[in-house]
Each structure stands twice: as structure tokens, then as C-alpha cells.
Amino acid sequence: MTSKPPPAPRIRKSSEQVREAVHQAVVDLLSDPQGSDLTIPAIAQRAGVNHTSVYRRWGSREALLADVVVTRLERDWPLADTGTLRGDLTAWVEAGVASIRTPEGRLLIRAVALSMPGSATAQEGRAQQLGRRMDAIERIRERAAARGEDPPPLDRILDQLVAPLYLRAIFGIDPPASGYPELLVDRLLGDTGKAQGAATA
């Protein structure tokens, strides 16, 4: 029987160090093959901080999970500026595909999407995560409009680009090895998007 690693020693940390330690503790516990309980006390012990500090900063496990997910996705899923709407959306989906192909990326999305479906705090956490994803897409749309392109509505992008990626992450289904971002963007934009991209190139 493999023994669990000892908790990190509690030493005085800055606010950012606490945040990083807690975030890493969440990822470590989610990745634990022994199925460690993802509770605030367990997270705090793993991070080497007082559990009251975690409650005070995040309020709930669901809010903490949402913060971890959004922070990691924003790090690994950046907004490229390629000069065209098609290029920006394709690059964004490519980054998303790369993120959900990693065990960490899949675990984090699944954790928020599937945690306590009926609770108000879980709904708030998922809303926060989705809201910041939508903010990123809005920035892509705004850049396209400023270039004279006609971006599709946010809801269409959400349905045709974001939803397929999140569903694959939730069910643990890797996207096809090649061509998947282009396929999703082609379905969204069609020939009109190609023509606009060529006109602005």
C-alpha cells in the first residue's frame, strides 16, 4: 500500500503564494489515484495553510474550483491576435484542444461541471467559469468588428465552439488528432468567414 505524501509544512506565505499553493493542492488532490477527498480541510492541509484562510478567501469549495479552472485555462488557453476572425477563433480552439488533452485540463473542467449539480454555490462556480470564457470570446468578436468583419453572435460561438470542447473534456473523449479546430470553425463561419479572412489578409 502506497503511503500518501505528508502535507506541506505550514510557513508564512504571501497572498499570492497562498493562492498558488492552494491551487496546486486542488490539482494534486484531483489527480490522486487513491481518490482523495476534495474538501476544504484536505486542500488546506495539502497546501500547508490554515483552512480558515481558504474559507475566508474563496467561501466554498465550488468557488475555489472555479477559480482554479479559470486561472489555469486563462494561462493555457490564451487569446491570439492573428489579424482575422477565422484565425483568432482557430487559434483559440487549438489552445483549448491542447488544454483538454492534458490530464489536468480534463480533470479541472470535469470537477467544476460535475460537482454538486443542484447547489447554488456549484451553479455560481460554473457561471463564473463560463462568464470569463465568454468575456474572452467577446474580445475576439470586438477585435473582428473593429477590423470590419461580421462576427457571429456570442451564443452561436458558445454552442458551436465551446460546448463541443467542454463535452469532450467532461466525458474524457479526446478531440481528433488533426483538423478538429478548423472543422469547428468552418461549421461556425462557413464560406463567409473564409471570404472575410481572405479580404482582410
C-alpha positions in Angstrom: 0.0 0.0 0.0 1.4 3.3 -1.1 1.5 5.9 1.7 0.3 9.4 0.9 2.9 12.2 0.9 3.0 14.3 4.0 1.3 17.6 4.0 3.4 20.7 3.2 4.8 22.4 6.3 2.9 25.5 7.3 5.1 28.5 6.8 4.1 32.2 6.5 3.2 32.8 2.8 2.3 35.9 0.9 -1.3 36.2 -0.5 -0.1 35.1 -4.0 1.9 32.2 -2.5 -1.2 31.0 -0.6 -3.2 31.2 -3.8 -0.7 29.2 -5.8 -0.2 26.6 -3.1 -4.0 26.1 -2.7 -4.5 25.9 -6.5 -1.7 23.3 -6.8 -3.2 21.4 -3.8 -6.5 21.2 -5.7 -4.8 19.9 -8.8 -2.8 17.3 -6.8 -5.8 16.0 -4.9 -7.9 15.7 -8.1 -5.0 13.8 -9.7 -4.6 11.5 -6.7 -5.1 7.9 -7.9 -6.2 6.9 -4.4 -9.2 9.2 -4.8 -8.5 11.7 -2.0 -11.5 13.7 -0.7 -11.6 17.2 -2.2 -12.6 19.0 0.9 -11.5 22.4 2.1 -9.7 20.9 5.2 -7.9 18.4 2.9 -7.0 21.1 0.4 -5.7 23.4 3.2 -3.6 20.6 4.7 -2.1 19.7 1.4 -1.3 23.3 0.7 0.2 23.9 4.2 -2.2 26.7 5.1 -5.0 27.2 7.6 -8.4 26.0 6.4 -10.0 29.2 7.7 -7.8 31.2 5.2 -9.2 29.1 2.4 -12.8 29.7 3.6 -12.2 33.4 4.1 -10.7 33.8 0.6 -13.0 31.6 -1.5 -16.0 30.9 0.6 -16.8 27.5 -0.7 -15.1 24.5 -2.5 -17.1 25.3 -5.6 -15.9 28.9 -5.8 -12.3 27.6 -5.3 -12.7 25.0 -8.0 -14.0 27.7 -10.4 -11.1 30.0 -9.6 -8.6 27.2 -10.2 -10.2 26.2 -13.5 -10.4 29.7 -14.9 -6.9 30.6 -13.8 -5.4 27.5 -15.4 -7.5 27.9 -18.6 -6.5 31.5 -19.0 -2.9 30.5 -18.6 -3.1 27.6 -21.1 -5.8 29.0 -23.4 -4.6 32.4 -24.4 -6.2 34.9 -26.9 -4.0 35.1 -30.1 -4.4 38.1 -32.4 -3.8 36.6 -35.9 -5.4 39.5 -37.8 -8.6 37.7 -38.8 -11.7 36.4 -37.0 -11.1 32.9 -38.5 -7.5 32.9 -37.5 -8.3 34.1 -33.9 -11.1 31.5 -33.4 -9.0 28.7 -34.8 -6.0 29.6 -32.6 -8.4 29.8 -29.6 -9.9 26.4 -30.3 -6.4 24.9 -30.9 -5.3 26.1 -27.5 -8.5 24.7 -26.0 -7.9 21.3 -27.6 -4.3 21.3 -26.3 -5.6 22.1 -22.8 -8.2 19.4 -22.6 -5.8 16.8 -24.0 -3.8 17.1 -20.8 -5.0 15.1 -17.7 -5.0 18.3 -15.6 -7.2 20.2 -18.1 -9.8 17.4 -18.3 -9.8 17.0 -14.5 -10.4 20.6 -13.8 -13.2 21.1 -16.2 -14.9 17.9 -15.1 -14.5 18.9 -11.4 -16.5 22.1 -11.9 -19.0 20.8 -14.4 -19.9 17.7 -12.3 -19.6 19.0 -8.7 -22.8 19.2 -6.7 -25.1 20.0 -9.7 -28.1 21.2 -7.6 -26.3 23.5 -5.2 -26.3 27.3 -5.6 -22.6 27.5 -5.0 -21.9 25.0 -7.7 -24.0 27.0 -10.1 -22.2 30.1 -9.1 -18.9 28.5 -9.7 -19.9 27.2 -13.2 -21.3 30.6 -14.0 -18.1 32.3 -13.1 -16.1 29.9 -15.2 -18.4 30.3 -18.2 -18.6 34.1 -17.8 -14.8 34.5 -18.1 -14.7 32.2 -21.1 -17.5 34.3 -22.7 -15.5 37.5 -21.9 -12.6 36.1 -23.8 -14.8 35.3 -26.8 -16.3 38.8 -26.7 -12.8 40.3 -27.0 -12.3 38.2 -30.2 -15.6 39.4 -31.5 -14.8 43.1 -30.7 -11.4 42.8 -32.5 -13.1 41.3 -35.5 -15.8 44.1 -35.6 -13.1 46.7 -35.3 -11.4 45.2 -38.4 -14.7 45.4 -40.3 -15.6 41.7 -40.1 -19.0 40.5 -39.1 -18.6 38.0 -36.2 -21.4 35.6 -35.3 -23.4 36.1 -32.1 -21.9 35.0 -28.9 -24.5 32.3 -28.4 -23.6 30.6 -31.7 -19.9 30.6 -30.8 -20.7 29.2 -27.4 -22.8 26.4 -28.9 -20.5 25.5 -31.8 -17.0 26.0 -30.4 -17.1 26.0 -26.6 -19.8 23.3 -25.9 -18.1 20.6 -28.0 -14.8 21.1 -26.2 -16.3 21.1 -22.7 -18.4 18.0 -23.5 -15.3 16.1 -24.7 -13.5 17.1 -21.5 -16.4 16.0 -19.3 -16.7 12.6 -21.0 -13.0 12.1 -21.4 -13.1 12.0 -25.2 -10.0 13.4 -26.9 -10.6 15.5 -30.0 -9.4 14.1 -33.3 -5.6 14.3 -33.7 -5.7 16.8 -36.5 -8.1 19.2 -38.2 -10.6 19.5 -35.4 -10.3 23.2 -34.7 -10.6 24.0 -38.4 -13.7 21.7 -38.6 -15.4 23.5 -35.8 -14.6 27.0 -37.1 -15.7 26.0 -40.6 -19.0 24.9 -39.3 -19.4 28.2 -37.4 -18.3 30.6 -40.1 -18.7 28.7 -43.4 -17.6 30.2 -46.7 -18.5 33.7 -45.4 -15.8 33.5 -42.7 -13.2 32.3 -45.3 -14.0 35.2 -47.6 -13.7 37.7 -44.8 -10.4 36.3 -43.7 -9.1 36.4 -47.3 -10.3 40.0 -47.7 -8.5 41.2 -44.5 -5.3 39.2 -45.1 
